[in-house]
Amino acid sequence: MSSQKLRPFDVVAHIEDEETIRAYLQAALDDPTPGTLWLALDNVAKARERISANKQVRD
């Protein structure tokens, strides 16, 4: 048995542009699981905040 620990997957860290956001939201719309769209919208808001902050640091 390996002693490595797994970290939770953070989808927000993988959303980097509008194309990815569109695809992610479309997948959420296609998923019949209750609450999926709300979770996706929250993740997109966090990702956009991160993207904006990173852009400000670079400028």
N, C-alpha and C positions, 0 to 999 in steps of 0.2 A: 504494500500500500504506500502510495506517495505521500509525503508530508507537505506538499505544496497546498497553499490555500487559494481558493478561487475568490476573485473579487466580483462584486455584483456588476452586471453589464449596465453601462450608462449610455443609453441611446443618444442623449443630448451631445455627447462628445463626438458622435459620428455624423451629426447634421451640420454640414458646413456651407451649403449654398441653397439657393431657391429651387434648383432642380431636385435636390434631395428632399427638400421640404414638401414639394408637390407630390413626389412619389410616396413619401411617408404618409401624408394626409390621405392620399388616394387609397393606400393599403388600409388605413384606419376606417375609411368610409366603407370599404368592402368587407370588413370584419364584422360579423353579426354580434360579437360579444358586447354586452352592455357596458358602457363607460369607456370603451376603447377610443372613441373620437375625442372625448373630453381629456383623456390622458395624453393623446397625441397633440392636441392643441396646447396643453400645458408644456409639453416637451418642446414644441416648436417655439413657444414664447421664450422659454429658457435658452434655447439655442440661438434665437435671434438676439437676445440680450448679450450672450457670450460673443457672438459674431460682431456685434456693434462695438463692444468693449475692446475686442482685439483690433478692430479697424482703427479705433481712436488711438490706441497705443502705437500703431504703425504710422499714423499720420502726424 
